[in-house]
Every structure is written in structure tokens, then in C-alpha cells.
């Protein structure tokens, strides 16, 4: 029998050996447990890919979401490609909130592509978040000039600049718009708003006439031209009447008569435009203009008719 001095270290040795075995066992168990979710994720990924290839988008999205949830539960980082694929499917299915939830983080990964920003821009448009939509559109236009939807995104960016009253940016973008913006009534009307806002009056008038050649009842063009011709008539009439009152000569009177012909021409043009406007949008303001013009033409019946509707 060994002395006590020899038995105690032996006990420590056995205990240390048992701890080592227990540590290895626990490590192996943790490793195996960790591998189980990974194997399940791989299986789900294969199922999701197969479902997507078969056109079963709802099932594919459900599987992708299961995979994303498993990553989050195990506190693992989620690959950007997985989020992009899930987000694009959600976008195609019209699930806007999910599309934004999955695609927005993709912007900070290498998985982001043209389709990512297109889907985000359209999704933010769907929820009426104009500032975020503009940011997505700007990124697309700046970074994906070869993208298949470049023209669509560029045109939409122009319209959002007008909608957000960023007229200078819209003005600078107009000359480089791809396609044929001059044949698009919506874009042409928006550019007319830009020209008016930036006080390019002569260009606005020419541009409005081009729009009316496309559609004689375009409200934006009619409104500008109606006001323009009325303003021209009124300004000329007041100026020449004042000049005649100050200098009642035969020559000044003849000049007044010539001016009145121009005034009446402008008033007749304005009358046509305001009539078309009123027929489409019978506001009190348009009725007031019509009453004023008919009074100048001494047409009391029509003047009274529109004056009643201006109140």
C-alpha cells in the first residue's frame, strides 16, 4: 500500500483526466448540435432553390424566411445574397414591407445590384416615401447606366424631382433623359412645370404649345397658355390706354387701335383655352377669367353666366 503522500496526487490525476474527457465530450456535443442547424439550412436552401425554379414563389419565400429566422435564432450573420433573393421574391409577390425589410440591409453588402435598387425604389413609392424613393433612384441612375431598367428609373427620378419641387435638379436632368421624353406627355407636362417654376416664360410658352400639339386638352399646357395670353392682353391694354390718356393725339390713337387688335387676338386665344379648361375642371377661378373676357367683348349674357359660377 502506497503512502498517503502518493495517493493524493493520483486522485488529482484521475480527476483531471475525467475533466478532459468531459470537456471533449461537451465540445463534441456542441459541435454536433451546431452542425444540425447547418445541415437543416442546407436542406432548406435546396428546397427553396427547387421551389423557385419550379415557379413556386410563395413556397420559396416561406423557405427563405425559415432560413433567415434560423440564422437570427443562432445569432449568425445572414448572407446578403439570401436577403436579396428573399426580398426580390417578396417584391414580386407584392409584399412591400417584407421586400423593404430584406432588401434595405442588402445595400451594405456585395450582393446589392441594379434589381435591388429598382425593387427598393418601387417599394418606397408604394408606401409613399418620396425621399427614400429618390435616394434609391439616384443610386440606380448613378451606378447602373447599363441596367435594363435604366430609362424607366431615370424618367421616374425626373418626375420625383418635380414632385418634390427640386426644379433645378429636374432642369439639369432633362437634357440627358434617355429615350424620347419629347414624345411622352407626362414628362413634357412635368418639364413645363419646371420651366414655369424657374421663370423661363418664353420657353414655357413654346413648350406648352408643343404639348397641345400632342393633346389639345392637356390641363397643364392649357392653364399656362390661357394665363399667358390673358396676361399679355391685359398688360398691353393697360399700357396703351395709359399712353393715350397722357397723350391724346391722332398718332397715339392710331397706335391704341393697333394695340387693341393684338389685345383682342390674345383675349380670343385665352377665351378658347379657358373654355377648354373650364369644361374639364369647372373651378370658380376659371369662371372668373371667362366672365372677365366676355365683359371685355361686351357679351353680357355669357359674362353673367360665368360670373354666377365664379362665386
C-alpha positions in Angstrom: 0.0 0.0 0.0 1.3 3.4 -1.1 1.9 6.1 1.4 -0.8 8.8 1.6 1.6 11.3 0.0 1.5 9.2 -3.2 -2.3 8.6 -3.2 -3.5 12.2 -3.3 -1.7 13.2 -6.5 -3.1 10.1 -8.1 -6.6 11.2 -7.3 -5.9 14.6 -8.8 -4.6 12.9 -11.9 -7.7 10.8 -12.3 -9.9 13.9 -11.7 -8.0 15.9 -14.3 -8.3 13.0 -16.8 -12.1 12.9 -16.2 -12.4 16.7 -16.7 -10.5 16.3 -20.0 -12.9 13.6 -21.2 -15.9 15.6 -20.1 -14.6 18.7 -22.0 -14.0 16.7 -25.2 -17.5 15.2 -24.8 -19.2 18.5 -24.3 -17.2 20.1 -27.2 -18.2 17.2 -29.5 -21.9 17.6 -28.4 -21.8 21.3 -29.1 -20.2 20.7 -32.4 -22.8 18.1 -33.4 -25.6 20.4 -32.2 -24.1 23.2 -34.2 -23.9 21.1 -37.3 -27.5 20.0 -37.1 -29.0 23.5 -37.9 -26.4 23.9 -40.7 -27.5 20.7 -42.3 -31.1 21.7 -41.9 -30.3 25.1 -43.5 -28.6 23.4 -46.4 -31.7 21.2 -46.9 -34.0 24.2 -46.8 -31.8 26.1 -49.3 -32.0 23.2 -51.8 -35.8 23.1 -51.3 -36.1 26.8 -51.8 -34.0 26.8 -54.9 -36.1 23.9 -56.3 -39.3 25.7 -55.5 -38.1 28.9 -57.1 -37.0 27.0 -60.2 -40.5 25.4 -60.4 -42.1 28.8 -60.2 -43.5 28.3 -56.7 -42.5 31.7 -55.4 -44.8 31.7 -52.3 -43.2 28.4 -51.1 -39.7 29.6 -52.0 -40.2 32.8 -49.9 -41.5 30.8 -47.0 -38.4 28.6 -47.1 -36.1 31.5 -47.4 -37.8 33.1 -44.4 -37.3 29.9 -42.4 -33.6 30.0 -43.2 -33.3 33.7 -42.2 -35.1 33.0 -38.9 -32.7 30.1 -38.1 -29.7 32.4 -38.7 -31.2 35.0 -36.4 -32.1 32.5 -33.7 -28.5 31.2 -33.8 -27.1 34.7 -33.9 -25.4 34.1 -37.2 -24.7 36.8 -39.9 -27.1 36.5 -42.9 -25.6 36.3 -46.3 -26.6 39.3 -48.4 -27.5 37.1 -51.4 -30.0 35.3 -49.2 -31.7 38.5 -48.2 -31.6 39.8 -51.7 -33.3 36.7 -53.1 -35.9 36.7 -50.4 -36.5 40.5 -50.9 -36.9 40.2 -54.6 -39.4 37.4 -54.3 -41.3 39.3 -51.7 -41.3 42.3 -54.1 -42.6 40.2 -57.0 -45.4 38.9 -54.7 -46.4 42.4 -53.8 -45.3 42.1 -50.2 -43.9 45.6 -49.9 -43.0 45.7 -46.2 -41.1 42.4 -46.5 -39.3 43.5 -49.6 -38.0 46.6 -47.8 -37.2 44.6 -44.7 -35.0 42.2 -46.6 -33.6 44.4 -49.3 -32.6 47.5 -47.4 -29.7 45.8 -45.5 -28.5 44.3 -48.8 -27.4 47.8 -49.8 -24.5 47.5 -47.4 -23.3 44.2 -48.9 -21.6 43.0 -52.1 -24.9 41.3 -53.1 -26.6 44.6 -53.9 -27.3 45.0 -57.7 -29.5 47.0 -60.0 -32.6 44.9 -59.3 -32.1 45.5 -55.6 -32.3 49.3 -56.0 -35.2 49.1 -58.6 -37.2 47.0 -56.2 -36.5 49.3 -53.3 -37.4 52.4 -55.3 -40.7 51.0 -56.4 -41.4 49.7 -52.9 -40.8 53.1 -51.3 -43.0 54.6 -54.0 -45.7 52.1 -53.0 -45.7 53.3 -49.4 -45.4 57.0 -50.5 -41.9 57.6 -49.0 -40.7 60.1 -51.6 -37.4 61.0 -50.1 -36.3 57.3 -49.8 -37.6 56.6 -53.3 -35.4 59.4 -54.6 -32.3 58.1 -52.9 -32.8 54.6 -54.4 -33.4 56.1 -57.9 -30.4 58.3 -57.7 -28.2 55.4 -56.7 -29.5 53.3 -59.6 -29.1 56.1 -62.1 -25.6 56.9 -60.9 -24.3 53.3 -60.7 -26.2 51.2 -63.2 -26.2 53.1 -66.6 -26.2 49.7 -68.3 -29.1 48.4 -66.3 -32.1 47.0 -68.1 -34.4 49.4 -66.4 -32.2 52.5 -66.6 -34.5 54.6 -68.8 -37.5 53.8 -66.5 -35.6 54.7 -63.4 -34.1 57.9 -64.9 -37.5 59.1 -66.1 -39.0 58.3 -62.7 -36.2 60.2 -61.0 -37.0 63.3 -63.1 -40.7 63.1 -62.1 -39.8 62.7 -58.4 -37.6 65.8 -58.6 -40.6 67.8 -60.0 -42.9 66.2 -57.4 -40.5 67.2 -54.6 -40.1 70.7 -56.0 -36.4 70.2 -56.8 -36.8 72.1 -60.0 -33.2 72.9 -60.6 -32.2 69.2 -60.4 -35.1 68.3 -62.8 -34.0 71.0 -65.2 -30.4 69.7 -65.2 -31.6 66.1 -65.7 -34.0 66.8 -68.6 -31.4 67.2 -71.4 -29.8 63.8 -70.6 -33.0 61.8 -70.3 -32.8 58.6 -72.4 -35.4 57.6 -75.0 -37.8 60.2 -76.4 -39.0 62.3 -73.5 -40.3 64.9 -76.0 -42.9 62.3 -77.1 -44.1 61.5 -73.6 -46.9 63.8 -72.5 -46.4 63.1 -68.8 -42.7 64.0 -68.9 -43.4 67.0 -71.2 -46.0 68.3 -68.7 -43.6 67.9 -65.8 -40.9 69.8 -67.7 -43.4 72.6 -68.3 -43.9 72.9 -64.6 -40.1 73.1 -64.3 -39.8 75.9 -66.8 -42.6 77.9 -65.2 -41.1 77.4 -61.7 -37.7 78.7 -62.9 -39.4 81.6 -64.7 -38.4 80.6 -68.3 -41.6 82.2 -69.7 -40.8 82.2 -73.4 -39.6 78.6 -73.3 -42.6 77.6 -71.3 -44.9 79.1 -73.8 -43.3 77.3 -76.7 -43.1 74.1 -74.8 -46.8 74.3 -73.8 -47.7 74.7 -77.5 -45.8 71.6 -78.3 -47.7 69.7 -75.7 -51.1 70.9 -77.1 -50.0 69.6 -80.5 -49.9 66.2 -78.7 -53.1 66.7 -76.7 -55.2 69.7 -77.2 -56.8 69.2 -73.8 -53.7 68.9 -71.7 -54.5 70.8 -68.5 -51.0 71.9 -67.6 -50.4 73.4 -71.0 -53.8 75.0 -71.3 -53.5 76.6 -67.9 -50.2 78.2 -68.7 -51.2 79.4 -72.2 -54.6 80.7 -71.0 -53.0 82.8 -68.3 -50.1 83.8 -70.6 -52.4 85.2 -73.3 -54.7 86.9 -70.8 -51.7 88.5 -69.1 -50.3 89.7 -72.4 -53.7 91.2 -73.4 -54.2 92.9 -70.1 -50.7 94.3 -69.9 -50.8 95.7 -73.4 -54.3 97.2 -72.9 -53.3 98.9 -69.7 -50.1 100.3 -71.1 -51.6 101.7 -74.3 -54.6 103.1 -72.6 -52.3 104.9 -70.1 -50.2 106.2 -73.0 -53.3 107.5 -74.8 -54.7 109.2 -71.6 -51.4 111.0 -71.3 -51.1 112.0 -74.9 -54.4 112.2 -76.8 -53.0 112.7 -80.3 -54.2 111.1 -83.6 -51.0 109.2 -83.8 -51.4 107.9 -80.3 -55.0 106.9 -81.0 -54.0 105.0 -84.1 -51.3 103.2 -82.0 -54.1 102.4 -79.5 -56.3 100.9 -82.2 -53.4 98.7 -83.4 -52.8 97.6 -79.9 -56.4 96.7 -79.3 -56.3 94.3 -82.3 -53.5 92.5 -80.6 -55.3 92.6 -77.3 -58.5 91.1 -78.8 -56.5 88.4 -80.5 -54.9 87.4 -77.2 -58.2 87.5 -75.5 -59.8 85.2 -78.1 -57.0 82.8 -77.7 -57.3 83.0 -73.9 -61.1 82.5 -74.2 -60.6 79.3 -76.1 -58.1 77.9 -73.6 -60.1 78.9 -70.5 -63.2 77.4 -72.0 -61.4 74.1 -72.5 -60.1 74.3 -69.0 -63.5 75.1 -67.5 -65.1 72.2 -69.4 -62.7 69.8 -67.8 -62.3 71.5 -64.5 -65.1 73.9 -63.7 -63.4 76.0 -60.9 -64.5 79.4 -59.8 -61.2 80.9 -60.9 -61.6 79.8 -64.5 -65.2 81.0 -64.4 -63.9 84.4 -63.2 -61.5 84.6 -66.1 -64.2 83.8 -68.6 -66.6 86.3 -67.2 -63.9 89.0 -67.4 -63.1 88.2 -71.0 -66.8 88.2 -72.1 -67.2 91.5 -70.3 -64.4 93.0 -72.4 -66.1 91.6 -75.5 -69.4 93.2 -74.2 -71.1 89.8 -74.2 -73.3 90.4 -71.2 -75.2 87.1 -71.3 -72.1 84.9 -71.1 -70.5 87.3 -68.7 -73.4 87.0 -66.3 -73.4 83.2 -66.7 -69.8 82.8 -65.7 -69.9 85.5 -63.1 -72.6 83.5 -61.2 -70.4 80.4 -61.4 -67.3 82.3 -60.2 -69.0 83.0 -56.8 
